[in-house]
């Protein structure tokens, strides 16, 4: 997982605010070492961490760099996501991760893509971009995805391709 973060920045870059476009709100706050935790009924749902974050109070949003999102379910960590950039809606608690997105479940399933959205209300991970999912020795690729935070229930939306272990490894008798 350290390699995934290393793909974003090799050395700590100088802290720079994104340019403010005409009519665009300037950040209200700027944080180094930002962390936000989402809970429901006293249970942690996820933890969002980043090297830096810009908070836009009027837009209820945060823009972050070098992010890590730890997903929890029933009091235990179920997966961890890393990416170069992220956006967090502070009102809806929706998250977008971009660039070198890697999500790894505690059971070892690995999801790779260039953009991934967390839909807080639906409790789903989503994207419409190409994805690669590795589980044990099996590799699943396609375009678009919906999955739970544990990466147990994964739905590839289009152009699905599967590379499985050899038939011998699956325990299927020859000729079947």
C-alpha positions as CSV (number, residue, x, y, z in Angstrom):
1,X,0.0,0.0,0.0
2,X,2.9,2.3,0.6
3,X,3.8,1.9,-3.1
4,X,0.3,3.2,-4.1
5,X,0.9,6.4,-2.1
6,X,4.4,6.6,-3.5
7,X,2.9,6.8,-7.0
8,X,1.3,10.1,-6.1
9,X,4.2,12.0,-4.6
10,X,7.8,10.9,-4.1
11,X,8.9,13.8,-1.8
12,X,6.6,16.1,0.1
13,X,5.9,18.8,-2.4
14,X,5.6,22.4,-1.3
15,X,2.1,23.3,-0.1
16,X,0.2,25.1,-2.8
17,X,-3.4,26.2,-2.9
18,X,-5.3,25.4,-6.1
19,X,-5.8,28.5,-8.2
20,X,-9.1,30.3,-7.6
21,X,-11.0,30.8,-10.8
22,X,-13.2,33.9,-11.3
23,X,-16.4,33.4,-9.4
24,X,-14.9,30.3,-7.6
25,X,-15.0,30.3,-3.8
26,X,-11.5,30.5,-2.1
27,X,-10.9,27.8,0.4
28,X,-12.1,28.7,3.9
29,X,-9.5,26.5,5.6
30,X,-6.3,24.7,4.6
31,X,-5.1,21.7,6.6
32,X,-1.9,19.7,6.6
33,X,-2.6,16.2,8.0
34,X,-6.4,16.3,7.6
35,X,-8.6,13.6,9.1
36,X,-12.4,13.2,9.1
37,X,-14.4,10.3,10.6
38,X,-18.0,9.3,9.7
39,X,-20.1,7.6,12.3
40,X,-23.6,6.3,12.4
41,X,-25.3,5.3,15.7
42,X,-21.9,5.4,17.4
43,X,-20.2,3.0,14.9
44,X,-17.4,4.2,12.6
45,X,-18.3,3.9,8.9
46,X,-15.1,5.3,7.4
47,X,-12.1,7.4,8.2
48,X,-10.8,9.9,5.5
49,X,-7.2,11.0,5.8
50,X,-5.0,13.2,3.6
51,X,-1.7,14.9,3.5
52,X,-3.4,18.2,2.8
53,X,-7.0,19.4,2.4
54,X,-8.7,22.6,1.4
55,X,-12.1,23.1,2.9
56,X,-14.8,25.1,1.1
57,X,-17.5,25.8,3.7
58,X,-20.1,27.4,1.4
59,X,-19.9,24.4,-1.0
60,X,-19.8,21.8,1.8
61,X,-16.7,20.3,0.2
62,X,-13.1,19.4,0.8
63,X,-10.4,18.9,-1.8
64,X,-7.5,16.7,-0.7
65,X,-4.2,15.3,-1.8
66,X,-2.7,11.9,-1.1
67,X,-5.8,10.3,0.4
68,X,-6.5,7.2,2.4
69,X,-10.0,6.0,3.3
70,X,-10.4,3.2,5.8
71,X,-13.9,1.6,5.6
72,X,-15.4,-0.1,8.7
73,X,-18.3,-2.4,9.2
74,X,-19.6,-3.8,12.5
75,X,-16.6,-2.5,14.4
76,X,-13.9,-3.8,12.1
77,X,-11.8,-2.6,9.2
78,X,-13.1,-4.2,6.0
79,X,-11.1,-2.3,3.3
80,X,-8.6,0.5,2.6
81,X,-8.6,2.9,-0.4
82,X,-5.6,5.1,-1.5
83,X,-5.5,7.7,-4.3
84,X,-3.5,10.8,-5.3
85,X,-6.5,13.1,-5.0
86,X,-9.9,13.1,-3.3
87,X,-13.0,15.2,-2.9
88,X,-15.3,14.9,0.1
89,X,-18.8,16.3,0.5
90,X,-19.1,17.4,4.1
91,X,-22.9,17.5,3.9
92,X,-23.7,14.2,2.2
93,X,-20.4,12.4,3.2
94,X,-20.0,11.3,-0.4
95,X,-16.3,10.8,-1.5
96,X,-14.6,10.8,-4.8
97,X,-11.0,9.4,-5.2
98,X,-9.0,10.1,-8.3
99,X,-5.7,9.1,-9.9
100,X,-4.0,5.7,-9.1
101,X,-7.0,4.6,-7.0
102,X,-6.3,1.3,-5.3
103,X,-8.8,-0.3,-2.9
104,X,-7.8,-3.5,-0.9
105,X,-10.2,-5.5,1.2
106,X,-9.1,-7.2,4.4
107,X,-9.7,-10.6,2.5
108,X,-7.1,-9.5,-0.1
109,X,-9.3,-8.5,-3.1
110,X,-7.7,-5.5,-4.9
111,X,-9.6,-3.0,-7.1
112,X,-7.7,-0.6,-9.4
113,X,-9.2,2.3,-11.4
114,X,-8.6,6.0,-12.0
115,X,-11.8,7.3,-10.3
116,X,-14.0,5.8,-7.6
117,X,-17.0,7.3,-5.9
118,X,-18.4,6.4,-2.5
119,X,-22.1,6.9,-2.4
120,X,-22.9,7.3,1.4
121,X,-26.6,6.9,1.1
122,X,-26.5,3.7,-1.0
123,X,-23.4,2.4,0.8
124,X,-21.8,1.6,-2.5
125,X,-18.5,2.1,-4.3
126,X,-19.1,3.2,-8.0
127,X,-17.3,4.2,-11.1
128,X,-18.0,4.4,-14.9
129,X,-14.3,4.0,-15.8
130,X,-12.2,0.9,-16.6
131,X,-11.6,-1.3,-13.6
132,X,-9.4,-4.3,-12.7
133,X,-10.3,-6.6,-9.8
134,X,-7.9,-9.2,-8.5
135,X,-9.1,-11.9,-6.1
136,X,-6.7,-14.7,-5.4
137,X,-5.3,-15.7,-8.8
138,X,-8.5,-14.5,-10.7
139,X,-8.5,-11.2,-12.6
140,X,-11.7,-9.5,-13.6
141,X,-11.7,-6.4,-15.9
142,X,-14.4,-4.2,-17.4
143,X,-16.0,-0.8,-17.6
144,X,-17.9,0.6,-14.7
145,X,-18.5,-1.0,-11.3
146,X,-20.7,-1.1,-8.3
147,X,-19.5,-2.8,-5.1
148,X,-20.0,-2.9,-1.4
149,X,-17.3,-1.6,0.9
150,X,-16.0,-5.1,1.6
151,X,-15.5,-5.8,-2.1
152,X,-17.5,-9.0,-1.6
153,X,-20.4,-8.1,-3.9
154,X,-19.0,-6.7,-7.1
155,X,-20.9,-5.8,-10.3
156,X,-19.0,-5.0,-13.4
157,X,-21.3,-3.0,-15.8
158,X,-19.8,-3.6,-19.3
159,X,-17.1,-5.3,-21.3
160,X,-16.5,-7.9,-18.6
161,X,-13.4,-10.2,-19.0
162,X,-12.4,-12.8,-16.6
163,X,-9.0,-14.6,-16.4
164,X,-9.3,-17.5,-14.0
165,X,-6.8,-20.0,-12.6
166,X,-6.3,-23.1,-14.7
167,X,-9.1,-25.7,-14.8
168,X,-6.8,-28.1,-12.8
169,X,-6.5,-25.5,-10.0
170,X,-10.3,-25.3,-9.8
171,X,-10.7,-29.0,-9.2
172,X,-12.8,-29.6,-12.4
173,X,-12.3,-33.0,-13.9
174,X,-10.6,-33.0,-17.3
175,X,-13.0,-32.9,-20.3
176,X,-15.8,-31.1,-18.5
